[in-house]
């Protein structure tokens, strides 16, 4: 029944040691932004250039083209440096899980709030190639709107020829991931490999919550139940 499984990258399928969040926060704080952890968490998983603009504004900075661009360029350079010096790695069991899904005929798509430049750096350092580990990928700078909009999910669906939303699952570790899946009207799955708790995901409306992506192949039957219930709700 499931034709396509879409996955976030950082902290969902990939262990990058939370460097993206360190660098994102530092990029905005260098420009004088000050905000709470709760405010920052709401921008996890979103497209990073947009996140920088909003975090600057929420942090009390009068956003200009100059300081926004300066923060963005520092973010890009620092992330490139840290990923080059200490490359990200797959989270435990993820490569095996993705391979199992693809062996079962489920296509695998990757989405990320990173730019294509950074996403390709990560994928290249890990040796993840399209057609071997995954079937398609979309980045935040390749669609009109990043998460929590559903554009990246729709982009992957279109590129892989999947039209039935009931045949799609989307997995991530952030609120933005869940909201993107819900807006796309696909099955939303939260994984506890990021910073959210099971209760957080349930309050966001996730259909299924798992400890990690590694559990996916073993619980595929649950997806059929979730998809059927969601489809019945839509048609009522």
For each residue, the residues with C-beta under 8 A, 3 or more apart:
1: 166 167 223 224 227
2: 5 106 167 168 169 220 223 224 227
3: 105 106 107 162 164 167 168
4: 106 107 108 109 156 157 160 162 167 168 169
5: 2 101 106 107 108 109 168 169 170 171 216
6: 108 109 110 111 153 156 168 169 170 171 181 186
7: 12 13 98 108 109 110 111 170 171 172 213
8: 11 12 13 45 110 111 112 171 172 173 174 177
9: 12 13 14 110 111 112 114 119 122
10: 14 16 20 88 112 114 173
11: 8 14 15 16 18 91 173 174 193 194 195
12: 7 8 9 91 171 172 173 177 191 193 194 213
13: 7 8 9 90 91 94 98 110 213
14: 9 10 11 88 89 90 91 94 122 126
15: 11 88 89 90 91
16: 10 11 19 20 83 88 122
17: 86 88
18: 11 21 22
19: 16 22 23 79 82 83 86 88
20: 10 16 23 24 48 79 114
21: 18 24 25 40 44
22: 18 19 25 26
23: 19 20 26 27 75 78 79 82
24: 20 21 27 28 43 48 51 52 55 75
25: 21 22 28 29 40 55
26: 22 23 29 30 78
27: 23 24 30 31 52 71 72 74 75 78
28: 24 25 31 33 52 55 56 59 61 71
29: 25 26 32 33 34 59
30: 26 27 71 74
31: 27 28 56 61 67 70 71
32: 29 59 60 61
33: 28 29 55 56 58 59 60 61
34: 29 59 60
35: 39 40 55 58 59 60
36: 39 40
37: 40 41
38: 41 42
39: 35 36 42 43 55 58
40: 21 25 35 36 37 43 44 55
41: 37 38 44 175 195
42: 38 39 175
43: 24 39 40 46 51 54 55 176
44: 21 40 41 174 175 176 194 195
45: 8 113 147 172 173 174 175 176 177
46: 43 50 51 113 140 146 147 148 176
47: 50 51 113 140 141 146 147
48: 20 24 51 52 72 75 113 114 115 140
49: 52 53 72 115 140 141
50: 46 47 53 54 140 146
51: 24 43 46 47 48 54 55 113
52: 24 27 28 48 49 55 56 68 71 72 75
53: 49 50 56 57 63 68
54: 43 50 51 57 58
55: 24 25 28 33 35 39 40 43 51 52 58 59
56: 28 31 33 52 53 59 61 63 67 68 71
57: 53 54 61 63
58: 33 35 39 54 55
59: 28 29 32 33 34 35 55 56
60: 32 33 34 35
61: 28 31 32 33 56 57 67
62:
63: 53 56 57 67 68
64: 67 68
65: 68 69
66: 69 70
67: 31 56 61 63 64 70 71
68: 52 53 56 63 64 65 71 72
69: 65 66 72 73
70: 31 66 67 73 74
71: 27 28 30 31 52 56 67 68 74 75
72: 27 48 49 52 68 69 75 76
73: 69 70 76 77
74: 27 30 70 71 77 78
75: 23 24 27 48 52 71 72 78 79
76: 72 73 79 80 115 117 118
77: 73 74 80 81
78: 23 26 27 74 75 81 82
79: 19 20 23 75 76 82 83 118
80: 76 77 83 84 117 118 121
81: 77 78 84 85
82: 19 23 78 79 85 86
83: 16 19 79 80 86 87 88 118 121 122 125
84: 80 81 87 121 125
85: 81 82
86: 17 19 82 83
87: 83 84 122 125 126
88: 10 14 15 16 17 19 83 122 125 126
89: 14 15 126
90: 13 14 15 94 95 126 128
91: 11 12 13 14 15 94 193 212 213 214
92: 212 214
93: 96 97 212 213 214
94: 13 14 90 91 97 98 212 213 214
95: 90 98 99 133
96: 93 99 100 214
97: 93 94 100 101 213 214 215 216 217
98: 7 13 94 95 101 102 108 133 134 213
99: 95 96 102 103 133
100: 96 97 103 104 217
101: 5 97 98 104 106 108 216 217
102: 98 99 105 106 107 108 135
103: 99 100
104: 100 101 217 220
105: 3 102
106: 2 3 4 5 101 102
107: 3 4 5 102 135 136 160 162
108: 4 5 6 7 98 101 102 133 134 135
109: 4 5 6 7 134 135 136 137 138 153 156 157 159 160
110: 6 7 8 9 13 119 134 136 137 138 156
111: 6 7 8 9 137 138 139 147 152 153 155 156 170 180
112: 8 9 10 119 137 138 139 140 152
113: 45 46 47 48 51 139 140 146 147 176
114: 9 10 20 48 117 118 119 122 139 140
115: 48 49 76 118 119 139 140 141
116: 119 120 139 141 142
117: 76 80 114 120 121
118: 76 79 80 83 114 115 121 122
119: 9 110 112 114 115 116 122 123 137 139
120: 116 117 123 124
121: 80 83 84 117 118 124 125
122: 9 14 16 83 87 88 114 118 119 125 126 128
123: 119 120 126 128 129 137
124: 120 121 127
125: 83 84 87 88 121 122
126: 14 87 88 89 90 122 123
127: 124
128: 90 122 123 132 133 134
129: 123 132 133
130: 133 134 135 136 137
131: 135
132: 128 129
133: 95 98 99 108 128 129 130
134: 98 108 109 110 128 130 137
135: 102 107 108 109 130 131 160
136: 107 109 110 130 156 159 160
137: 109 110 111 112 119 123 130 134 156
138: 109 110 111 112 142 143 152 155 156 159
139: 111 112 113 114 115 116 119 142 152
140: 46 47 48 49 50 112 113 114 115 143 146 147 152
141: 47 49 115 116 146
142: 116 138 139 152 155
143: 138 140 146 149 151 152 155
144: 149 151
145: 149 151
146: 46 47 50 113 140 141 143 149 151 152
147: 45 46 47 111 113 140 152 174 176 177 179 180
148: 46 175 176 179 180 183
149: 143 144 145 146 152 180 183
150: 153 154 180 181 183 184 185
151: 143 144 145 146 154 155
152: 111 112 138 139 140 142 143 146 147 149 155 156 180
153: 6 109 111 150 156 157 168 170 180 181 184 186
154: 150 151 157 158 184
155: 111 138 142 143 151 152 158 159
156: 4 6 109 110 111 136 137 138 152 153 159 160 162
157: 4 109 153 154 160 162 163 165 168
158: 154 155 161
159: 109 136 138 155 156
160: 4 107 109 135 136 156 157
161: 158
162: 3 4 107 156 157 167 168
163: 157
164: 3 167 168
165: 157 168 184 185 186
166: 1 186 227 230 231
167: 1 2 3 4 162 164 227
168: 2 3 4 5 6 153 157 162 164 165 184 186 187
169: 2 4 5 6 186 187 189 223
170: 5 6 7 111 153 177 180 181 184 186 187 188 189
171: 5 6 7 8 12 177 189 190 191 210 213 216
172: 7 8 12 45 176 177 178 180 181 189 190 191 194
173: 8 10 11 12 45 177 190 191 192 193 194 195 196
174: 8 11 44 45 147 177 178 194 195 196
175: 41 42 44 45 148 178 179 196 200 204
176: 43 44 45 46 113 147 148 172 179 180
177: 8 12 45 147 170 171 172 173 174 180 181 188 190
178: 172 174 175 181 182 188 190 201 204 205 206
179: 147 148 175 176 182 183 204
180: 111 147 148 149 150 152 153 170 172 176 177 183 184
181: 6 150 153 170 172 177 178 184 186 187 188 189 206
182: 178 179 185 188 205
183: 148 149 150 179 180
184: 150 153 154 165 168 170 180 181
185: 150 165 182 234
186: 6 153 165 166 168 169 170 181
187: 168 169 170 181 207 208 223 226 227 230
188: 170 177 178 181 182 204 205 206 207 208
189: 169 170 171 172 181 206 207 208 209 210 216
190: 171 172 173 177 178 196 198 200 201 204 206 208 209 210
191: 12 171 172 173 194 209 210 211 212 213
192: 173 196 197 198 201 209 210 211 212
193: 11 12 91 173 211 212 213
194: 11 12 44 172 173 174 191
195: 11 41 44 173 174
196: 173 174 175 190 192 200 201 204
197: 192 200 201
198: 190 192 201 202 209
199: 202 203
200: 175 190 196 197 203 204
201: 178 190 192 196 197 198 204 206 209
202: 198 199 205 206 209
203: 199 200
204: 175 178 179 188 190 196 200 201
205: 178 182 188 202
206: 178 181 188 189 190 201 202 209
207: 187 188 189 226 230
208: 187 188 189 190 219 222 223 226
209: 189 190 191 192 198 201 202 206
210: 171 189 190 191 192 213 215 216 219
211: 191 192 193 214 215
212: 91 92 93 94 191 192 193 215
213: 7 12 13 91 93 94 97 98 171 191 193 210 216
214: 91 92 93 94 96 97 211
215: 97 210 211 212 218 219
216: 5 97 101 171 189 210 213 219 220
217: 97 100 101 104 220
218: 215
219: 208 210 215 216 222 223
220: 2 104 216 217 223 224
221: 224 225
222: 208 219 225 226
223: 1 2 169 187 208 219 220 226 227
224: 1 2 220 221 227 228
225: 221 222 228 229
226: 187 207 208 222 223 229 230
227: 1 2 166 167 187 223 224 230 231
228: 224 225 231 232
229: 225 226 232 233
230: 166 187 207 226 227 233 234
231: 166 227 228 234 235
232: 228 229 235 236
233: 229 230 236
234: 185 230 231
235: 231 232
236: 232 233
